[in-house]
Amino acid sequence: LVRLAMRPSGMGGDQSGQGQLAQAIETLTQAIEIKPDLGEAYLERGRALMQSRRIEYAMEDLLKAVQLLGPTSDASADLASVYSMRAAQEGQKQDGDVDKIVGDFRSALAAFESYLQGATFGRKVAPWEKVDPLTQSPEKVLLSLADLRMSLAEELDNDESAQLYDDAIANADQILNAPEPAPEDELRAYFIRGIGNRMLGELRPAIDEFSKANTAYQTI
C-alpha cells in the first residue's frame, strides 16, 4: 500500500494517495501490535508517515527500525532523510532555530554515513527485477550525503565549511570514478562539484563542472 501510494498518479499527494497511506499506516500498526520487534514494519510505517509529512512520528518509527535492523540498514538512510526534512521545516520559519537546524543536519550526516558503511556500490538491477520506489541506491544516498554536507556548510558559514565542501566534492568524485555511473547520478555529481568549487572560490573549475553537468543533462 505504501508503494501504491507512491506511484506517479498519486505520490501520496492526492486524496487517493493519502487514503492509501493512511490504510498502510493502519495495517502496519496492526502488524506491530502483533509482533512488536518487527523492524521492517517500523521501517515501512516510518516511510508512510514521512510521505504524510508527520515528521516526528516518522522519526520515532525510523529510530526504532534502526535499533531493530541495524545502523547499516535502509532504515538509517530514511532516518537521515527525515532529519533533513525537519531541518528544512525549521529553516522555513521566520524565527527558525539555527542550532536545531545544524543539529538535525549533523544527525542526518551520521545516519547517512552509518548506512553507507554497509552499502554495496555498483550493483546493477536486472531487467526482470522490480525496483522498489522507496529504497534509494547507495549511489543516490552518497549524493544526498554530498548535498547535505553543502547545506550544513552554508548554514555554518565558518572555518568548518571549507572541509565540508571538500568532502562533498570527494563524494561526487566517488560517483564519477565508478565504472558506468547512471546518467542522472553523473549529472548530479558534476553539479555538486560545480557548487562546491564555486563556494570554495574556485570559479574556473566551477564553470568547467557546470559545463560538464550541462553536457550530461543532454544525454538523459
Secondary structure as GFF3:
##gff-version 3
##sequence-region A 1 220
A	DSSP	alpha_helix	2	5	.	.	.	ID=ss1
A	DSSP	alpha_helix	15	34	.	.	.	ID=ss2
A	DSSP	alpha_helix	39	51	.	.	.	ID=ss3
A	DSSP	alpha_helix	55	69	.	.	.	ID=ss4
A	DSSP	alpha_helix	74	92	.	.	.	ID=ss5
A	DSSP	alpha_helix	98	117	.	.	.	ID=ss6
A	DSSP	alpha_helix	138	156	.	.	.	ID=ss7
A	DSSP	alpha_helix	159	176	.	.	.	ID=ss8
A	DSSP	alpha_helix	183	199	.	.	.	ID=ss9
A	DSSP	alpha_helix	203	218	.	.	.	ID=ss10
###
